[in-house]
Structure formats: C-alpha cells, structure tokens
C-alpha cells in the first residue's frame, strides 16, 4: 500500500453498537488524526496522536476513543454509537505536528450511518 | 475563541481568475494551509504559508497577512476540474489545525 488507508469504506450501524474504524499509513509519519466532516460544519478534529504511544483530545472527542500502539495504525472506536455520530470520518497523518511538516495526508474516508 | 471564516460558495467562469478569501482568529499562529476537496473525496494539500506574502505554485497562489489575520487563495486560468471545495486551515500555537467550513467553487463553461 502507499499512503493512508481506511476501513470500512462505509457502514450502517444500529444505535448502541460498538464500532471500530481502522486507519493505517505506510509513510512512517509521526502524527495521526481523526476528523469528522458534516455538512455545514466542516472538518472537526476528534482525536490526534503526535507520536506512537501518545494521544490527545480534539474539538469533539466525546463518544470516541483512540489508541496508538504503533506508528502505522490509529483506530477510532465508538463504544456505543448514537445517531448524531452519523458522519464521514477522515483519518490523516503528517510527518510532524509542527509547522510545514504538518501537511496532512488524508485517507479516503469512512461514511458511517447510525440508525 | 478560534474561528476561520471563508465564503460558503463562489461561482466563476472557465479561463477566468478567482480569489477565495479567508480570515482567521486563533490562539497564536504557526501557519496557514489551503486544501482542495472534490465532492466525495478526501482533502488534498495545496499550499502552506507562514510568512507574509505570496507563494506561487503553478496556477495556484496563496497569500498571507499575519497582522490582518487574512489569507487568500488565487486560482488562475480556471479549468472545469477546479470545481471543488477549498478549505482554509490555520495552525495555532499548539500546532493544532483549525479548519474553516470550506468554500464551494462552481466553474461555469
């Protein structure tokens, strides 16, 4: 693979179910991010990781958790999905969280619908 | 608070020039990014400005004024494939990137 991949591409989920969105990059980037994109609201940061083993909360972290066990993978978990989590989710990575090195490369997105 | 403002939609004609403005208010400032996003696709990087002035890259140029909290993206010789959303994003002192809601650009033949 080259770049950043996400799985699944799309998913329909019943409310209350647990769901993990997967994200993998092969660019050896230090920083990784999860965003949600909703019509009229733009991209909003959910969680981020500046380096393997560390994570931080973004603008809208409630209801989501992440882990960063290694450099390549950054899964996002919805412990108990709710309809307001219906969105398009983008994973991104950058060489470093600082300055111009924070040019972010985005995955293709996961379209999640919670019923 | 932190805020990025850009127009919601713009329309321009093929072959013309269009300027998309962006104003930002962030807690400190470490740089300004522009991304392009075609419908149904992921955002892709266009430009990065940290110093005042104009950065030119082919048909696209980006300008920054740090004192005014202002940037613009200039697209020349517009092509139909330039129809997309353009996202302005400012990086604050903690290196957190705040995205604007995007400007949807429509190109007419």
Interface residues (C-beta under 8 A of the other chain):
Chain A: X35 X40 X41 X42 X43 X44 X45 X48 X58 X90 X97 X98 X99 X100 X102 X103 X104 X105 X106 X107 X108 X109
Chain B: X30 X31 X33 X41 X42 X43 X44 X45 X48 X50 X87 X89 X91 X95 X96 X97 X99 X100 X101 X102
